[in-house]
């Protein structure tokens, strides 16, 4: 099988080198026809477009037809020039990613003494070369919707996307959606539900946003749907933008104030001085009652010197706070051929209900892009994205949520947990992406692009207290005694680091008038490590490692290789997209042999697992065919048909994780009255085989077929209707089962 794969990959690479590879879906194309007033074709005319001071041209052939490739998305003015004819200019021409914009010209002879002819272009309401379900949002459209300022909100507006925090597409999981920024993948399936994911870019940095909800070209892989962003490049003039949105005070939920909720009737005693002034003890900076932070020992008394006493029944004014979101953008030239764009945003939202803080902790995001054009045929880009967000962590399993932080859980009994308190500390997540790209136009027909990127997503918990088993409850007066929780340290935290290194090479070539060939190769290397620790009332303490089996301190390093070939065939009255993608994925790590692994083996230290034979799993290889057809019916209507198979490597957690459990966290084996470093984790058991990763899990394979129609029935109104069939088959825990989803999608 591996020999056949290598032969096929070699053939595809050979085809790519001989024909030219692909644009990586960050640019578009313009084509059209130039004629005389009589309707006869006009060979030899020059069609010129100005891209931030760099002029690109196409020359009409004997049929009067031309094309210009490798055009960044945006709005342009295009002119046609030919000796003996009046110059014709078309303004407001919109170019979209991976789309052919048709612009036709009619030229008049100069003998008629006409002035320069200027025509304002109108964006066609129906794309006649759309072979899949695709939504495109331009920078102009983003600016025209000031109420929506987050990229995720724009994604949720598109047909087929569920308007929730996960932005699932057509019933899929959030990790099935690939996010691309300037052709670089920034979200990978190397996370799990407990790890967070990429949060997007600032909207002021977006030049174009594309959502592919059904059907994808062969250049996209390891995904079930795609959200692709092309960011703005610094031009020859300075541009800037700034905004700050204020969220005024007020109640942001239905019903009464939560402190007056019926569930607390008879327990809230506002107006009773004894109840209002009731005090309780809370742990100091070390997070545990009775623990002396200076000596590191438990005191003989119930409370230590650093513990504090405060009022219990303090009502948070969660409806009386202000919130705000600010974003600023600046772009322009640094020198003649170098431009930049930088955007930054910060967000502090007021909470709709009582929370550790009435206003969220700051969430900050910065995007930067530098563009250098040493010549008309060469362009360098360097980009950087940085996101940081923080939140108060909490217990999430059964009774662990009780008293872990102020919220509405546990029947509202957490309302009097102190402000700025979390029994599991705080969690800080950072996303960082650096990428560099080279675009080289070899001729009017062919160009190639090389990209290298490095990204890291890290999570760390801070201010984590020691563990106790019971929540603190209020001393209580009368009927409310012990009803409200006033705090609780819990064990529930995660540390992780996920690094990715990617090299991507794409070529494209308009080999003939009707064939636009794309192909490319993609190498993606991972270095990922993760660790979670939680304790609950029915399984004890559980530690889960996302690491090498025989060394939990070392991350996993899987490898991924892909190659694709695609031909976009444009004929009169029909457009056909045919492609094939090959993927090879290697776990690249040692795993325990299942026939030698007995779940009830006891390992007192997970860092010293010995005696289990290991093996290196074989690589997984998948081929994915793609076919798309667009059939224009009239100038204002078109139909499309799409069929494809889309592979998706399982979440790495299900492949590489291994878990341990204990009823008692640490055992004082030497009976010296304390837990020494050598006694940490000295009572951990392997949980069970089902809690261990399985590197033989087959990829999630989605088979999708859809048929759709778009109809511009009046002026600016276009209706779209898509019927699709989607079947997913995946393997997990040794069992295989499929999910069939059938439905209609409409715009």
N, C-alpha and C positions, 0 to 999 in steps of 0.2 A: 504493500500500500504506500509506504514511504517513497519507494522508487517511482511509482506512478505520480505521486504528488510532486516530487522534485522535477520530473519530466514536464508536467503541466506548468509548474511555476517557471521553469526555464523557458518554455515556449511563450508564456505570457510576457516575461521580461524581454525576450527577443523581439516579440511584436511591438512592445512598448518602445524599445530603443530604435527600431527601424521606422516607426511611424510617428513618434513623438508622444509624450505622455500627457497628463491632465492638469487642469487648472486648480484642482482641489476645491472647487465650488466657492471661490471668493471673488470671481469676476464674471462678467457677462459678455454678450456679443451683440453687435449691430450689423444688420444686413439689409439689403433693399435693392431697388432698381432705379436707374437714372434714365429718363427719356426726354425726347424733344417734345415740343408742344403738339406735334402731330401724333405722338404716341410711339414713335420709332425709338429703339434703344440708342443710347449715346455712349459708345465705347471710348475709353481713355479719359473719362472725367475723374477728377480727384475729389474724394469725399474726405474731409478733414475734421477731426475732433480734437479739442484742446483739453488735456487732462492736467490741471494744475500747472500750466505753463509748458507742458510737454505735448507737442503736436504729434498725433498719430493719423495715418492716412490709409485709405483703400482706393484702388483704381478699378474702374469698371471694366468688365471683359466685353467680348463681342456681343453679348446679350444685354449689355448695359447693367449687369449685376455686380455687386461689390459686397465685401464683408470686412469688418474690423473686429479682431478678437482681443482678449485680455484687457477689458475695460472695467475698472472698479465700479461698484454700484453708486449711483448718484444721478443728478440731473445735469444735462449738458446742452450746449449749443453746437450744432453740426452745420458745416457749410460745404457747398459743392462748387468747384471752380473748374472752368475749361475755357481755353482760348476761343474767342468769338461768341461767347455766351455770357449772359448776365449772371453774376454770382447769386446763388440761392442759399438762404440760411433757414434752418429749422431750429427753433428755440424750445426749451423745456422738454427735451427728450429724456425720458426716464429709462435707465438701464438697471436691471435686476440681476442678481446672482444666478448663474446657470440658466439663463433665459436669453432667447434671441429676440431682440427688439427690431421690428421692421420699420425702416424709414425710407420712403420713396421720394424722389425728387422729379420735378418737371422743369426744364430749363428753357429760357427764351433766348433767341438770338439777339446779339447786341445791336444789330441794325434797326431793331424796333425802338432803340433809344429808351429802354426801360431802366429804372433805377434798381439797385439791389433789392431782390425780392426776399422778404422775411415772412416766414410762416410759423405760427405757434403750434407746436406738436401737441396732440392729445393722446394721453395714455389709453391704449386699447382696453376696453372693459373686460374683454375675454382673451386670455392667453391661448393662442392656437397651438403652441408647442408644449403645453403642460401635460405631462404623461403620468402624474401622480397627484395625490391630495397635498396641496402646498398652499401655505398662506405667507404673504410677504408684507412686511410693515416697513415703510421707509422712514428716514429721519424727519421728513416733513410731517408725516402722519403722527409720529411720536410727539413732536412739538405742538401739534394741534389738539392734543388731548392732555391738558394740564392737570386734570384730576388724577390721572394714572401716572405714577412716577417710578414704579419698580418694573424691571424687565419681566419678572415672573407674572405680573398682572397682565401685561400685554400677551404673554403666551397663553394665559388662561382664557383670554377672549376668543381664541381661535377655535374653529369647529373641531370636535373630536377630543379636546383637552378638558379634563375634569377640573372644575374650579375649586381646587383644594390645595393644601400646602404641598402635596406631592406632585401636582401637575401631571398626573398619570394620563397617558394617551390611549384612547380606545380600550380602556379596561386593563392596561398593562401596569406593571410596577414602575416606581419612579426610577429604579436603576436600569430600566430598559431604554431610557431616553439618553441619547448622547448629546452633550453640549459642545459646540465647536465655536471657538473664537479665532477669527482670521485663519481658518483652516486647521487650527490646533485643538485637539481634544482636551477638554479640561475636566470632564467628569468620566470616571471609569467605573467598572463593576468591581472595584477592589474594596468596596465598603460593605456595610450591612445596615440593618435598620437602626442599630445602636450608634453607628457612626454617622456624622452629618455629611452633607453633600454640597457641591458648589452652588453659590447663591446668585450668580449672574454678574453683569457689568452695569456700570452707571448708564442710564438711558441717554444722557447727553453725549456719551461716547459712541453711541450706536449710529452707524450709517445705514445699515439694513439688518432686519431681523427676519429670518425664515424659519417656519415650522413645517416640517415634513411629518404629517400624521399617518400617512399610509402610502407605502411604496417608496423606494429609495433607489437612486442610481447605485451602480456597483462600487463607486468610490467610497460609499459609506458601509461600514461593517461593525460587527460586535454591538449591535443596537437594534431596537425595534422601532424607534422613532428618533428624529433629529431636531434639535434646536440649534440653528447656526446663526452666529452674529459676525458681521463684518464691521469693524470699528473705523472711525473717521481718521483720515490722514491729514497732517498739517499742510495747508496750501500756501499760496503766495501772498495772502493777506491775513491779517489778524482777525480772529473771531473770538467771541467770548459770550458767556451766558452764566447767570447766577439766579438762584431762587431759594426761598426759604418758606416752607409751608408750616403754618401754625395750626395745631389742634387745640381748640379752646376747651376750657373746663366744661364739664357736664356729664350726666349719666349716659353711659353707652350700652345699656342693656334694657330689656323690657322689665316691667314690674317694679316693685318697691326696692329701696336700698337694701342690700343683702343683710345689713345689720338689723333690719326690721322684718326679715323673712319669717313666714309662718312656722318653719321647722324649729325656730328658736323661741317660739312663744312660751312664756313662763320661765325661760332661762336668762333672757336679757333683763337686767334690772336697772336700767338707766334711771337716774334720780335717787338711787339708794347709795348714799355716801360710802357705806361699808363695802358694798360690792364694787363700786367704781374705783375705790382706793386700795382694793385687794392687791397684795404684792406676792411675788414668787421669786425663787432663786433661779438664776440662769448661769450657764458655764461661761468662764472667761475666754481669753484668746485661744486656749488649747482645746476648747470645744467639749470638755467633759466635766461634769460636776464633781467636786471633791478632789480634783487633780491639781497639785501644786505645780504651776508652770516653772517655778524657780528651781525646785529640787527634782522635778520629774517623777515624784512619788505620789501615791494616794495618801491623803491625810486620814487621821483617825476620826476626825469629825466628818459630818455629812457634807460640809462645804469648805472650799479652800479659799485662801486669801484673795485670789484673782477672780473668784466667782462674784457675780453682781446680783443685786436685788432690784427689781423694777416692777412697775405696775403691770398687772395682767390684762385688764380690760381697757386697752387703749384702742380707740376707734380710728381706723385709717381713713383719711379724707381722700378716697380714691376717685371721687367725682369732681374734686376741686383743683386738679393739677393741669398744667399746660404741657403740651408735647410739641415736637417739631421735627422737621426733616429739612436739611440743607444740602444743596448740590451746586457745584460750580465747575465750569469748563473754560479752558483757554487753549487756543490753538493758533498756529501761524508759522512764519518762517524764522529760522535761526540765522541762516545765511541763504545765499541764492538757491542752492539745491537741497537744503536740509530744512525739513519742517517738523513740527511736533504738535501733539495733542495731549493734554493732561486733564483729567477730571477727578473730582474727589467729592464724597458725600458722607454725611453722618446722619444717624437716625435714632431718635429717642421717642418711642411711642408710649402714650399713657395707657395704663392697663384698664381693661373694661371691668375687671373685678379686683378685689384685694389681692395683692401680690407682695413679694419681699420688698420691692420698691414700686411706688405708684407710677413711676416712669421707668421704662426699660433701661437696662445698661446700654452704653453707647455701642452702636454697630457702625463700623467705619469701612469704607471701600475707596480704593484709589486705582485708577487706570492710567497708563502712560504709553504713548506710542511715538516712535521717532522714525522718520522716513528720509532716506537719502537717495537722490537720483543723480548719479555721476554722469549719466548720458541718457539719451532718449530710449535706449533699449535695455537699460539695467536699472533695477530698483532694489534697495535694501530696506528692510523693516526690522525694528527692534521694539518689542512690546513687553509690558509688565502689568500684571494684575495682582492686587493685594486686597484681601478681605479679612476683617477681624470682627468677631462677634462673641459676646459673653452673656452668660445667663446663670441664674441660681439653679443648681442641680437639686434633685430630690429623689426619694425612693419611688419606685414605680410598680412594685410587686406586692399585692395584697396589703397587709397592714403596715408595710414600711412607709407608705405615704402619710400615715397618721403622725402629724406633728412635725414632719420634716421641713416644711416651709409654709408660709402663709398662702392659702389658695382656697378654692371652693370645694375641694375634695373632702372625703370622709364626712359627708352630710353637713358640710359647712363647719365642722368642728375645728378646722385649722385657722379660723378667722383671727385668733388672738396669738398666733405664733408671732414673735417679735419681727419688726421691720428689719431688713438687711440681714436676715438670718436664713441659713440653709443647713440642714443637718447633714448634707452630703457635699458641702462646699460649693464652689463656683466652677463652671466649665468654660474654658476659652478655646475657641476654634479659629484657626488661621488657614486661609487658602493663599498660596503664592504660586504665580506662574511667570516664567521668563521664556521668551521665544525670540528667535531670529529667523528671517527668511530672505532668500535671494530670488528675484524674478528676472529672467533673462529672455528677452524676445529675440529669437534667432532670425526670424523673417516675418513677413506679413502673415504667414500661415501658421507658424510654429513658435511656441515658447515653452520654457520649463520653469519649475519652481522647486526650491529646496527649503525645507523647514527643519529646524532643530528646536526642541523645547525641553524645559525641565519644570516640573511642578511638584509642589508638596502640599499636603493637607495634614495638619497636626491638631490633636486635641489633648488638652492637659487639664487636670482638675487641681484647683488651688484651695487653700483654707479647708482642707479635709479634716474633720474632727475624728477622734477615736470613736469606737463603736460602743453603744450600749444596747441592751435588748428591749427596753421598754420606753414608750414615749412619756414625756413629762406631762402631767395633767395639772390643772389648776387646783389649788387648795379647796376652792368652792365654798359657796354659801347656800344653804338650803337645797332646793331642787336641782340646781345646776352643778352640784358638787361632782367634780371629775368629768364633766361633759366636754369642756373645751380642752384641746391640746395646746400646750404652751411651748413646745419645742421637743426635738428629738434628734440626736446624732444617728445617722444611718450609714451603712456600707453600700454604696452604689456609685462607682466612679469608673472612668475610662481614660486611659492614655493610649494614644496611637500616633503613628507617623507613617505616611504613605507617600513615597517618592516615585516619580515616573520620569523616564527619559525616552524621548520620541524623536526619531528621524524619519522624515517623510519626503519622498521625491515624486513630483507630479509633472507630467508633460501634457500638452495638448497640441493638436494639429488639424487644421481644416484641409484634409488631404485632397478632397474634391469639393465641388459646390454642394453636394448632397451628403457628404460624410464628414462629421466632426468626431475625430478619434480621441479618446481619453484612455490613459492607463497610468498606473502608479504603483509604488512599493512603499511599505510602511513597516518600521521596526519600533516596537514598544517594549521597554524593559522596566520592570518593577523592583522596588526594594521596600517592602511593607512590613510593619510590625504593629501589633496592637495587644492591649491587655485590658480586661474588664474584671471588676471585683464587685460582687454584691452578696448580700445576705438577706434571706427571707425566712419566714416562719415555717415553711414546709420542706425546704431542701437544705437548710443550713447555709454555710459559707461556700460560694462557688467562685473559683478563679478560672477564667477562660483566656487562653493564649492564642494569638494569631501570629504564629512564628514557626521557626524550624521545630520539628517534632523532638529532636534530641538536644536542642539548645534553645530554650525559651527567650534567651537574651538576643538572639539573632533573628532578623526578619526573613521573610520568604522572598524569593527572587525569580518569579516566573518570567517567561519570555513569550513574546507574541510577534508573529510575522504575517504579513498580508500582501497580496498582489491583486490587482484588478485590471480588467480591460473592458472598454465600453465604446460603443459606436452609436452616435446620434445621427440618424438618417432623416434628412429633411427633403421631402418631395412635395410636388403640387398636391395639396389636399390631404396630406397625411404626414405625421412625424412618428418615427419608430426609434425607441431607445432599447438597445440590447446590450447586456453586460454579463460578466462572470467575475466572481470574487472568490479567491482562495485564502483560507485562514489556517495557520498552524500555531497551536498554543501548547507550550511546554510548562508543566509545573516546576521543573528544574529544582527538585528538592527530594530529600529522602523521607519516606513515609513508612509506618509500621505495616508489616504484612498481616493482613486480616486473619489468616489461618493460625497465626501464632499469638494473636492478641486476645487475651481473656479478660473480659471487663472487670472481674472482681479481683484482679491483681492489685495489690496495695503498694503504692509508691509514696513514701513519706516525704519526699522532696521532688517536685516536678523538674528541678534542674539536674537531677541525677538519675534519669531513667536509663536503666541498663537491662540487657538480656533479651530485648525484643528484636528479632531480625527485621531489617528494613529493605526496601527496594526503591528504585527510582522509576516513577510512573512514566509510561510512554506518552509521547506528544499526541495531541488531538488535532485532527485536520478535518476541515469542512469546506465544501464548495457551495456557493450560493448563486444560482442563476437569477437574472432580473430581466423582465421584459415590460416595456411601457409603450402604449400607442395613443396618440392624440389625433382625433379626426375632426377637423373643422366642418361644421354643417353650413353655417352662414357667417357673415362678418360679425354677427353678434351672438353666436352660439357655437359650442364645441362639445365633443364627448371625449372621454379618455378611458383607457383600459389598462390595468396594471396587474402583473403577476410576479411574485418573487418569493424566495426563501431567504430568511434573515437569521443569521446565527447570533447567539449571545452566550458568552462564557458565564457560567454560574458565578454568583457572588463569591469572592475568595474566602469569605468566612466559612462557607459550607465545604470548602476544599481543604483548608489548612488549619482550622481551629482544633484545639484540644482542651478539654475541661477537667477540673478537679473539684472535689467537694469534701467538706468536713462538717461535723456537727459542732466541734469545738475548734476555734480558730487556731490557737497555739496551746501546746501542752508544756507545762513546767516539768520536764523530765528529770532535771537534776535537783528539783525541789529546793531551789534557793530563794523562792518567793518572788521571782521576776522572770520575764521572758528574755532570754539572751538572744543575740543575733543568730546563733546556731540553732535556736529553737523556733525560728519563724517558719511558718508553713510546714511544721513537722507532723501534721495529722491529716494531710490531704489525701483523698482517695481519687482514683479515676472514677468519673461519674458513671458512664456507660458508653458502649460503642457508638450509640446514636449521637453522642455529643462530640464525636471525633470527626475531623474532616475526611472527605472521601474524594481523592484526586481522580477517581475514575468516573466522576459524574459527567454525563454527556452534556454538551451545550444545549441551552434552550433553543429550539428551532421553531420559528414562526413561519407558517405558510399562509400567504395572504393573496387574496384576489379581490379586485374592486372594479366597479364600473361607475363612472360619474358623468355629469353633464353640467355645464355652465351656460346661463342664458341672460344676456343683457336685455331685459324686456322694456326698460324705459330709462333714458338719460343715464344718471349715475347709479342706477339700481341693477345689481346683478344677482341672480339667484343661483345657488349651487346645490346639487343633490348627489350624494354618493351612496351606493349600496356596496357593502363589503362583507367578505367572509374571512375570518381569521381563526387559524387553528394553531395552538401552541402545544408542544410536547416537550416535557423536561423530566429529568430523573433526579430524585433526591431520596436519600436513605435507601437506595436500592430499588425503589419502586418507580414504575413509569406510569404516567397518566397524562391525559390531554385535556385541554380546555378549549372548547369551541365557542366562539363569539360571533354572532351574526347581528347585523343592524344596519340602520340608515344614519347617515350624517348629512346635515344640511347647514348652509350658511345663512 
